[in-house]
């Protein structure tokens, strides 16, 4: 069996998950590879090419000619690009398009050779109308946020602060997606959490697609449970500190709830509390508690040290598809306190941490106090999470799904 996984970028949470799935499939004797929009071609990873009319040309006359050809060949696409520029001029919003410069993607050798085409985060890459019309292979689609069921937004909540230009274009994009997904090759959706599955089943665009629940996993070989004292010594963290760990690609991202976490920790009135933040930052937040920001950390050994050095990992996010960081923390034996965002209750149980009652500071403070009053076993936490979320187990679930789809 040959599987090709399609993602836009060479990095980012969704792509890393796809790469882990692909690696686990290869370990299970399934021939699996990646196809990206951007990145470097190496063994097992191919990079797609734009349609000929969208390739860059040095010659000025050729560029002018190609510009005219674009309007003749794809006038609606050019008009949608104009509407998107108009929307972006009104303010920056994370917003992506289902109509792109890759209408010949299904002709790529990696797709031609595959038995299963597995989509992941494909916004601004896969051209929905042409892809679902032309694809003649079974399509599996692991969805990491709400975007496939919306127009250009990635979460329903993003509409609240968007202007009319975005809202108008979102409706147009949603119509394009609905027609493409329901009139061509119907994809088999994979929901990474029960909440996401419920969203798909009630969604106007996706509700006719079959859905299977398969969680993201964690690599126990990479995320290791290390000696806490040794880790703290190497990282320069005092042994007497009660260390809380927070992680985000950008710690100022309001969806990640760092300000609420800081307030909850301040309310403890405990001078031994220390907050360590992993992720990009502009400045260290001001607070009465000690805060250390260490920037983005991608090295798995170093991440394992930080997870193992912490007493608790806190997920204070308001929105997640199925957060990866709690799994990584638990694989290192660290208990997790989490807001009840999508997937939290499926990841965390009484053995591994606390899921808060709601998304308030009071609930987060109560969850932290509950965790601090609980005696956790690092070995038990790691064993529990690997028993449920090891990528070898996740790969078996995908193989079972692939076989069922190919059989039908």
Secondary structure, 3 states (H helix, E strand, C coil): CEEEEEECCCCCHHHHHHHHHHHHHHHCCCEEEEEECCCCCECCEEECCCCHHHCCCCCHHHHHHHHHHHHHHCHHHHHHHHHHHHHHHCCCCCCCCCCCCCCCHHHCHHHHCCCEEEECCCCCCCCHHHHHHHCCCEEEEEECCCHHHCCCCCCHHHHHHCCHHHHHHHHHHHHHHHHHHHHCCCCEEEECCHHHHHHHHCCCCCCCCCEEECCCCECCCCCCCCCHHHHHHHHCCCCCCEEEEEEEEECCCHHHCHHHHHHHHHCCCCCCEEEEEEEECCCCCCCCCEEEEEECCCCHHHHHHHHHHCCEEEECCCCCCCCCHHHHHHHCCCEEEECCCCCHHHHCCCCCEEECCCCCHHHHHHHHHHHHCCCCCHHHHHHHHHHHHEHHHHHHHHHHHHHHHHHC
